[in-house]
C-alpha cells in the first residue's frame, strides 16, 4: 500500500516538470522532420558471413563484410538514437573492390557482397515497421570501367567522349553516361522506378547531380513521384543546386560544412559565422541536408584530434547545433563513437559497437528532443545573441518556443535575454540537464559552463499553474476516497471474521 501511494504521489510531480502541456503538434511528416543516419553498407555490420566474398579486413581497399542482414540486426540501435531515416551508399552490383558502391556494373541487381534482393526487401520492411524510411544513393552520372556496355558496339553512343572535348570530362576516370541519349535516359529512369516498385524504398540521394543535365533530373523526378508520391529526392551536388528547376526536394548544404567544422573543432571557434552566415528564414534552409562529414571527407573527429581536443566534447557541441538549426541532419555512421579517419578509405572503417556510450547517450537525448519538439524541425529561427564562441537562438512553432544556448568557449558565459527576446513572466526549463531559468524583472539570465550546450523550452512558471493544481487536487481527492473505501471494507471484513 505504501509503495502504491508513493508512486501515485510521484506521478504528478514528474508530469509537472516534463515538457509543457501546451506543446505544439505536427501535422503529417515532412522531409524537414527527418533525422538521417548515413551508412556505408560494407563498413557497418557483418550479419551474414555466407556472403563474405573477397573480404579482406587487412586491406581497407577491399570489402570488409558489411551487409543488409547486418543493418537489419542494428535497426533498433539506429532508431533508439532518434534517427527516422537511413541513407545507404549505392547497393547495386559493383566492380571488383567496389565496396563503396559507386562503380556500378548492373543497376538491376544488389551487390552479391551485401545479400539478396529478398534480404534487401526485408530490410526495407523491417525499417518501415519501426516507422523509419530507407533512402539509397543513386548513381546516374557514370558506371564502372568494367561495365559490359563499354564493349557493346550498340552502346557506343551511351557515353560522352573520354577526352571531354566539347563535352563533360569523365569524373575520376569513370565512363561518363550521356543522359541526352534517349536510351540512356530511359534506362536510368526505368531503373529508378524499378527499385521503388520492387522494394518500396522511400527516396534517393542523387550522387554527383551537378554533372548530370538538369532536364534529366526533371524527367527523373517526375517519374519517381508518379511511382511513389511521397518519395524523397535529395541532390548530393558538391556545390551546385539544380533542384529549383528539376523538382528535386532538397540538396546537401556543403557551404555550411567547412564553417561548422572550423567553429566546433576547438574552443572559441566562431559560432557567429554559423548562426548568422545563412538566411535561415528561407524555405531552402529548412529543406537543406546538413552534414559535418561524409564518405568523401576527412572525419570531423580528426579535426578535433588535430587541435588536441577531446572529440566527444567537440561532437556534442557540433551535434547540438546540427540538430537545432533549420535543416535535416545527415550523420555519417560512427559519429556516435567519434570514429576517426583520414580521407577515403581511412574515413570508412568497420563500425565498432563496443565503445563508450557517453556520446551515444547524448545523441539519443537530442534526437529524442528533435522528434518531440516541432519547433526544432519546423520553427522559425531568431538569433538572440552571437559573439565569438557563444550563441543563443530561439525556434518558434505555433505556441511552442525553444531556446538553444551553445557555449563553445574555454570559460563560463552568461547571457541576459529581455522581454524583447522572450515573453516575460515565464521560465526556461532545461531539457539536456536539470536547469531552470525563471523570468526576473522581465529578463532571463542564462549561465552556461565552458564547452556546454543547453536546449530550453519556454513554459509557464512553476507553482502558478492553477488549472494544473486544481486537476491534481481532484485526482488526489478521488484517490483518497478510493483508499478510504478500501480501508472501510477491510475493517468490516475483519469484524465479520
N, C-alpha and C positions, 0 to 999 in steps of 0.2 A: 504493500500500500504506500509506504513512504517513497519507494523508488518511482512509482507511478506519479505521485504528487510532485516530486521534484522535476520529473520530465515535463509535466504539464506546465509548471511554472517557467521552465526554461524556454519553451516554445515561443511565447510572445516576445521574450527578450531577444531571442535570435532573430525573429522576424523584424523587430523594430530596428535593428542595426544592419539589416540586409539592404538590398537595393531599394530605391524609392518605390512606394506603392503606385506612383503615377508614372511609371516608366513608359516610354513611347513604344509603339508596336510597329513592326514592319509588315507591309502587305506584299505577299509574294516573295520571290527570291530573284535578285538581280545579280549581274556579274560583279558589281561593286561590293556585294556581301560576301564574296568568296575569300578564302584564305588557302593558298595553293602550296602544296608540298611537291617539289620538283625532284624527281629521282632518275638516276641513270640505271636502267633495268639491270645491266650486267654487274653493277657495283653496289647493289643494295642488299640483297639477301638471297642466299642459295637454298631454295626449298626443295629442289628435286635433283639429286645427283645423277639421275639417269640421263639427263641432257647435258652433262658436263663434257661436251665435245671440245677438244683443243684447249681445254682450260689449263692455264699455267699461272699460278699465283705468284711465281717468282718474276714474272715478266709483266710490267704494267701496260705493255702494248698488246697483250693477249687477253682473251676472255678470262674473267675471274669467277664465273659461275652463277651470278645473279639471274633470277628467272621470275616468271609470272607466279609460280607457286610460292616463291619467297615473298612476293609482295602481298599475296593473299594472306599469308601467315602473319603479316605485320600490319594489316589494315586497322585493327583495333589500336595498335601502338600509334599509328598516324592520326586516327580520329581522336584519340584521347588527348592529343596535344592541341586539339582545337581546329585542325585542318578540315576544310569542307570539300576540297578537290585535290586530286593528284594529277601531276603532269608527268608523262613518261617520255623519255627520249625515243626516237623512232623505233618501232617494233618490227618493221618489215625486214624480210630476208636480206642479209648483208654479205658483202665480200669478206674474204679472209681477214681476220683481226679487226673486223668492223664492229667491235664491242660497243661503240658509241651509237651506232645505228644510222650514221649519215652516209654510208656507202651502199646505197640500195641496189640490190640485184633483181628483186621481184616485189612489186607493190601489192601483190595478192597473196602473199604468204608471210606468216610470222617467222621470225628468225628461229631456226631449229635449236639454238642455244638457250632460247627463252622459254620454249614449250610449244604446245599445240594450240591451234585455234580454239579447241574445246576448253583448254585451260584459260585462255585469254577471255573467252566469253564468261567463264566462271568468275574471273577477277572482276569484270565489269558488274556482273550480277551481285557479287558479294559487296562491292563498293556501294551499289545502289541500295542494298538492304540497310546500309549504315548512313543513308542519305548523303553519300559522297559522290561527286562527279569524277569522271575519268576523262582526261584530255591527253592527246597524243601529238607529238611533233610530226608535222607533215613536210616532207622534203619535195618541193616542186621544181627547184632550180636545176638540179643535177642528178646524175646517177653514178654508180661505181665505174671505175675503169675496167672492171671485169664483166660489165653488163653485156648480155648477149646481143643487145641492139647494135653495139659497135661493130659487130661482124656481120650484120644483116644488111645487105645492099639495099633492101627495100626501106630501111630505116635511116639511110644516109641523110635525108632531109630533116631528120628529127633533131639534129644538133646544130648549134651555132659553130662557126669556124673556130678552130683551136687558137689561131693567132690573134683573134679578136679584131681583125681589120674590118671596120665598118660595122662591127657587132660588139657585143659584150665579150670581154676576155673570159676564159674559163676561170672559175673560182677554185683556188687551191689545187689546180691541176685536174679537177674533176670535169668530166664531159658535161657541157652546158646545154640543157634542153632548149629548144626553140619553141616557146609557147605560142608563137604566132602561127605555127603549123597547126591546122585544124585537127589533125590526127593526134598530135601530142596533147593538145588542149583537151580533146575529148577523153583520151586515155586517163589523164590525171584527174579530171573531174569525175569520171566514172569510178576510178579507184577510191577517191574520197567518199563518194556516195556508198560504195560497196561496204566499206568498213563500218559506216554508220548503220546501214541496214543489217549487216551480219552480226555486229557485236553490241550495238546500241551505245556506243561511246558518246560523250557529251560535248566534245569540242576538239579543235585543232590549234596548236601553236604553229604558225606558218614560218618555217625556217627560211632565212635569207630572203625575206619577202621583197626587199628593196631591189634585188637582182632579177625580179620577175615583173613583166609588164603589168601595170595597174589594171588594164582592161581584162587580163586573165583573172585577176582576183575578183573583179566584178562578177564575171561569169561563175567562178568557183563559189563565191559567197551565196549567190542567188540559188545555185543548185543544191548546196549543202542545206540551206534553210528551207528549201522545198522538201528535202528529205527528212529533216527534223527541225521543227520551227524554233525550238529553244536552244539550238546548237550555239556554242561559243566559238568565235574565231578571233584569235589574238595574233598579231603580227610580231615576229621577232626579227627586227629590221637592222639593228645595229646603228640606227640613226635616222633613216628615212621614215616618213609617215604617209602611207598611201590610203589609209582606211577611210578618209573623208570621201574619196571618190569610189572606193571599191566595196563599200558595205561591210567592212570588217569591224568588229565590235570594239576592239581595243588594241593597244600596242604596248610593248615594254618601254618604259621611260629610262633610256640609257643616259639622258642628260643629267639626271639627278644621282646616278650611280657613283661617280667619282667624288662629287661634293659630299655625299653621305659617308663614303669610306674615309675621306680625309677628316671629316668632322668627328667621327666616332672612333678612329683608330687609337687616339690618345686623349688624355685630359686637355681641356682648354681648346679643343677644336672649335671651329667657327659654326655654332648652331644657327646663328642669324642667317647664314648663307642658305641653309637648307629649309628654314621655315618661311623665309621671305623671297627666296630665289625663284619661286614658281608661283604662278597665279592659281591658287587652289580654289578659286571661285568658279572656274570654268568646268563644264561637264567633262571635258577631256581629262582633267586632273582626277576625277572620280573613277574613270574607266582605265586609267593608266596602270599597267602592271609594274610593280616596283621591286627591284632586286638589289642586293648588296654584292652578290657574286653569282657565277653560273659555271657551266661546263667549259667555257672558253677562257675564263679569267683566273687569276691568282685568287686563292681563298682569302676572304676578309680576315680570317684568323691570322694569316701570315702578316697582314698589315699591322695587327696589334702586337704580335710577337716581335716583329722588326723594331717596334717602338718600345720594347721591353715592358710591355703591358700584359696584365692578366687577361687572356682572351675572353673568359667568362663574363667579366665585368663589362668589357667593351661590347660584347654581343648583347647583353641585357639592355644597355642604353640604346644601342642601334635598333634593336627589335621594338623597344618601347616607342620609338619614333616611327618605324616602318609600319607598325600595326595601328597607329592612331592618326596618321595624316590621310587625307583623301587618296584613294587608290587601292589596288589589290596587292597584298604582299605575296611574292613568289619566293619561297625559301628553299634553297638548294639542300638536298639531303645531307645530313651530317652536321649542319649548322647547329643543331641542338646539342651536339657534343663538341662543338668548336673544332671540327675536323680541319687539319692544316694541309697545305699543299701549294706547290708552285703551279706553273702553267701546265696544261694537259701533257701527259696523263696523270701527273702527280697530284692534281687537284681532285681526282676522282678515284680515291682509294676505296677499297671494300669497306662497307659500313661496319662499325664496331658497336654492338648494343650493350656491351658490358663496361659502362663508364659511369662517371659521376653524374647523378641525377639532378644536380642543382640547376643547371641551365635548362634541362628538360622540364623541370617543375615550373620554372619561371615562364618558359614559352607556353606551357599548358595554361597557366593563370591568365596571361594576357590574351591568349587565344580564346579562352572562355569569356573574358570581358568583351572582346571584339564581337563574338557571336551573340552575346546577351544584350548589348547596348547599341541600339540602332544609330545613335549619334556618332559612333565611331566608324560606321561604314557609309552613312548617308547624310550626316550632319554637315552644315556649313562650318567653315573654319575661320576663326579670327585670332590673329596673333596679339596677345595681350602684353607680352614682354619678350624682347630678344636682344641680348647683349653678350657678345663674346660666346662663352660656353654655357650660358644659361638661357633657357627659353620656356615660356608659358603660353599656351594657346588653348582655345576652347572650341568644342564641337557642339552644335545645337541642332536638334531634330525634334520638331513638334514641341512637346513640353519637357523634353529631356536635354540637360546640359551637362557635358563632361568637361573637366579641366585637366589638361595634361601638363605636368611640370617636369622638365629634364635638367638636372644639374650635371653638366659634363665638365666640371672644373675640379681642381685639386683641393678646394676648401668649401665649407658650408656656405650656402647662399640663402638670402631671404628676399622675397618679392611681395609687395603690398598691392593688392588689387582693390579698386574703388567701385562705387556704385555705377560708374560709367562702364565698368567691365562686367560686373555681375549684379544680379538682383540682390538688394540688401536684405538683412534680417533673415538670412538662411544659414546653412552650413555646408562645408565641403567635406564629404566623407571619403577617406582614402580607401581604395579598393585593392591596392597591391600590398599594403601593410596597414596596421592599425594606426590610423592618423585621422585627426578631426580638426578642422579649421572653422571656427564659428565667426560669424559676422560681428564686428565690434565697431560701433560708431560708423556703420556703413561700409567698413573695409574688411578685407580678408588678408591676413599675413601668412604667407606660405613660407615655411622653412624646410630646406632640404639639405641633408648631409652631402658630402662630396660624392661624386660619381653615383648618384641615385636618381631614380625616376619615380613618379607617382601619378596615378590616374585617380582623379576625384570625381564624384558625382555631386551636383548641386541638389540639396534636399532641404525640406523644412527643418527648423531647429528641433533638436531632441527635447522631449519633455513638454512640448507645447502643442502636440498633435491631439486636440480634444476629441475629434471623431474616433481616432485610434484608441484613446484611453477609454472612451465610453463603450466601444465594441469589446475591448478586452475585459472591462468590468462585467459586461453582460455574459461573456464566456465564463469568467470566474464564478459568477453567481450561479449559472447553470451547473457548473462542475460541483460546487459545494452543496447544492440541492441534491445532486446525484449521490454524493458521498453521504449526506445526511440520511437519505432514504436507505442506502445500503446498510449503514450502521443501525438504523432503527429496525430493519428486517433481521439483522444478525442478533440483536438483543431479544427480539420477540421469539426467534427460533430457539435461543438459549433457554429462555424462560419456559417454553413449551417442553423442552427436553428435561 
